Amino acid sequence: MRSKEYWEGRFVELQRSQLKRADSFAHELEELHARMQKEIDDDITVWHKKVATANGISMADAKKLMSRKDRKEFQWTLEEYEQHAKADLLSGVTSANVMNASANWHLSYLDGMKLQLEHHVDKLYKNIDSKTRNHFKESLNENYLNTAFELQKGIGIGEKMEVPYDERKLENILRTPWASDGKNFSQRIWKDRTQLVNNLQKNLSESVIRGDSDTDMIQALSKDEKKAEFNTRRLIETESAYFDSLSEQECCEDFGVEKYRYLAVLDMKTSDICQELDNKVFLEKDRQVGVNAPPMHPFCRSTTAPVIDEDFLTSRRAKNPKTGEYDEIPPDMNYKQWKAKYVEGKENTEAIKQEQVQTETPNGYEIKLENKNVDNQYFDTPLESKTSEFDSKAYEERVNKRAEKNNTLIERVENNKDIPKELAEEIKANIENNINVGKLQEYFPNYPNPVKTPYRIDRLKINSPKYEEDCNQLFIDNQNLNNEILNLSRAIFNPQSYTSQESIYYKYAGVVKEDKFEKLFIMDTTGKMYSANINSTDELSVDFTYQQKKDMINLNRNHTPFIVIHNHPNGGPPSPKDFLSMLVYDYSVAIILGNNGTIYKYYKPDWNMTEQKADKITKEIKNVVLEGVDRDDMYNRIYKKYNLVFQRIYYEKPRRIYRYGY
């Protein structure tokens, strides 16, 4: 008979897999939030330009009726919204508001913007509701079958199973409230939707009353958006814990298991109630979520394991009706083989193709994945390189315009009497730091000008409180992980050992000597560091070490979520190869730390990206760079085309989340 430790170990592993699945889905919904935020940012920018006058914006300006030209243009927007309503992408309330606005030619600018906010939020939550419903339906069946697999494998005897929940049962489960508030998950989603619409519209009016700039207005609204994103993650992880607990309970009852043991994750974050329940045994018939079964609270990480005794093993003895013998499960049978044989009825398990998780190669480990196919229209036409057209002189002229731009910024600060004196002096000092570097070079002619050096480490930014604040926005539900990323960033960007002259130069320049070498780290979501590569010998390039590849394989095997962190010396966004790496090594989220203080968070592509396709996207980016096009516009355009999503955080500007670029 299997030991108590065996059963606890297997069901703790099963719970880790469940947590990873919920975390991956929550990241998918975070992308939807990020895209909504980008759409709202764009609309606010356009709207503010239409409404504001030379003296700024006021409530009187916002409440003016739209001009005939603007109302005609807004009608096109309303027609698009009407199409969304007909396609059931909007709620009944928003659909009615759209229809009323479309019929009303006399509409104020403020009412128009409020309707746009409501539309963006409504479309987001309709999408979340639909995706979440499908996710939970899939999770219920998968977790039931995974529980059955663990029970049969632990007992050593297999028997035929059926998919437990049909569509009718799934809908009944999803509609049934389980928490004390009497709401099901869909009702909670729409409650969050209403709250976000109200908060955004309220803050929009308050921003107008204050006379905020479009940048300040976007920053004010983004706080509500981040709260809503946090609420979505909390809902997904807590509801997932409930549905996983429910399907496990029903499977154990169907198998005749009478008791279960409560297992808490014991660390500094464990709640008092979970610590108290840890290792206690309860009857299955008395299981009650929130009383003696997880989830006990939001973000609950506890699980349960069946209590298996000899009486249970005797009751589960079964014979194969065809052979009259016990149908023993081989100890090396995996879930995919078990499901094919006992659920799908494929008797010849040797003929079942196994998904190849890893293969050992002369260079280490290579992970192979299957991914969705996408339309290859963008990759059918060869792309010619324009490298030969690069004009180094024109590039140098663009770089030299920075000092002129800084002088203009100082004049604006000096002329703006609304900025408090102390804050104005601090802003001017930061701007002048860049200008004064040129004066330093009169005394240090042998040292490079950090303003023109693309790989400098900006210690003023990285050591600033605002940089710490930005790091704290990376994972809103995991401040410990944010702190570890901040500590790592400041550690890898520490000043190197200089001569006395170098120390003086770089102290007054406000930067650290340039560093062209990338460093690569693996960290799990608790902040634990695994292997690192800090000794890359290739400038502007780094690859996973053999040990790092092994670590990622083991983390995926154990269903332990992890992130990959590396620095970009030029402070740029993720490259196409960075996105490709996420598919190759199977991780969902990654972080880039720029030498200049930028921080990027990016997500695994949802299409079948290959090395050849990544190379073509890279070539397309290089061609646009050589044309001298604004980099912001370039990444927005190209990454939108290929559906590559990332967020940019930058300490000098309000934190904004962009849909496809920065």
C-alpha positions, 0 to 999 in steps of 0.5 A: 500500500502507498504511504501517506507521503506518496499521496500527499506528494502526488496531490501537491504536485497536482495542485501545482499544475492547477496553480500554473494553469490558473496563473497562465490564464490570468496572464492571458487576461492581463493582456486583454486589460493591457490592450484595453488600457492602450485603446483608452490611452489613445482615445483620451489623447485624441479627445483631449486635443479636441476639447482643450484650448490654449489655456488647458481644459475645463468642464465648460469646454468638455460639456460643449456640444460636439461640432458638426464635424466632430459629431459626424466623425463620432457617428462612425465610432457609434456605428462600430459600437452598434456592430459590436452590440449586434455581435453580442460583444456588449452588455444590454446596458451599454448596447442601449446607451450606444443606441440612444447616443446614436439617435441623439445628434446633440451630444457633448464631448464629455458624454461622448468620452464617457460612452467610449470608456463604457464601451471599452470596459464592456467589450473587455468584460464580455471577452473575460466572461466568455474566456473564463467560462470556457476555461473553467469548463475545461478545468473541471473535466481535466482536474476530475480526470487528473484526480482519477489518474492519480488514484488509479495509478496510486492503487495500481489498477486501471478501469474505464472512465468517462468524461464526467461533466457534460454541457448541462452539468457544467452550466449548472455548476457555473451558475451555482453560487458557492461563497457567502455573497451569493454570487456566481463567478459571472455575476462577480465579473459584471460587478467588477465591470460596473465598478470600473465604468463608474470609477473611470467616468468619475475620475474623467470628470475630476480630471477635467475639473482639475484641468489635467493634461492628457498625460495626467488624465491617462495616469489618473485613469490607469490607477483604476485600470490596475485595480480592475486587473488585480480584481480579475486575477484574484477572481480567476485564482480564487474561482479556479481553486474552488472548481478544482476543489469541487471536481476533486471532491466529486471524483473522490466520492465517485471512487468511494474515498471517504476521507481527505487530509487538508494540506497548507503551503507553510511559509511566511504568507500562509494565513492563520486559518490554513495553518490551523487546518494543516494536516487535519483529516475530514470526512468527504461527506462533510467537506465544505469550501471555506470551512474545512476545504480550500479555498479558505480565502482569496488567493488560497494555495492550500489543497487536499489529499485523499486518505487511502487505507487497506479497506479502500484498496480492497473495495477497488479491486476490479477485473477486466471484463475481456480477460477476467484479470486485474487490469494493472497500470504500468508504473511508468504510464503517464497521464496522456497514455492513461487518458487514451486507454481508459477515457478515449478507449484506445487499447493499443497504448504502444501506438499512442504518440507521446508528446516529446517534452525534451530531447538531449542534444550535444549542446544541451536540452531542446524543448519541443512544443506544438503551437497553433498555426497562423496565417503565413501571409506576412512571411510569404514575400521575401524582405530585402535588407536596406542596410546599405542605405544607412546614413551615419551622418544623418544618424549623428545629427539626430543624436546631437539634437538631444541637447537642444531638446533639453534646453527647450525643456528647461525653458518650459520648466522655468516658465511654468509657474504652476510647478512648485519651486523645489520640484522645478529645481529637481527637474532642471537638475536632472535635465542639466545632468545630461547637458553638463556631460559635454562640459565634463568632456572638456576636462576628460577628453579621453572619456565618451559622452554618456548622452551619446553612448547607447549602453550607459548604465543610468544609476540616477534612475535605477537608484531612484524611488520612482524606479522602485515604484515602477518595479512594484507595478510588475506583479500586482499580487506578488510584492515579494517577487517585485522586491527581488527583481528590484534587488537583482536590477540594482545588483547587476547595474552596480558601478564597476571599480574605476580609477579616481579620474573615472569615478569623478567623471561618472559621478558628475555624469550621473551614469555608470560606464557603458556595459555592452554585455547581457546577463540572464537569470531564472527566478520562480514566482516566490523570488527564488533565484535559480541558475544565471548567466553573467559571463557572456563573452558576446557583446549585446547577446546572451544565451541560456547555459546548459544548467539553465536549460535543465532548470527550466525543464525541471521547473516545467516538470514540477509545474512551478511557474517561473520568469526569465529576466535579462538586461538590454544594454540599449534599453530597447524592448524585447526582440523577436528572438526574445519572444521566440525563446518563450515558445522554445523553453515554455515560459509565459512571462519575462522581464527586460531591464534596460541599462537606461532604467527602462523595464519591460514585461512581455508575454508568450506569443499565441502563434507558431513562431519559428526562427525563420519568422523571427529573423524576418520580423527582425529584418523588417524592424532594422529596415524601418530603423534605417529609414529614420522613423520614430521608434515608438511608431515603428514598434507599435506598427510592426508588433501589432502586425505580428500580435506580439504584446508587451508592457513598457514601464519608464521612470521619467514618464507616467506608467503606461501600458501599451498594446503592442509597443511603447 
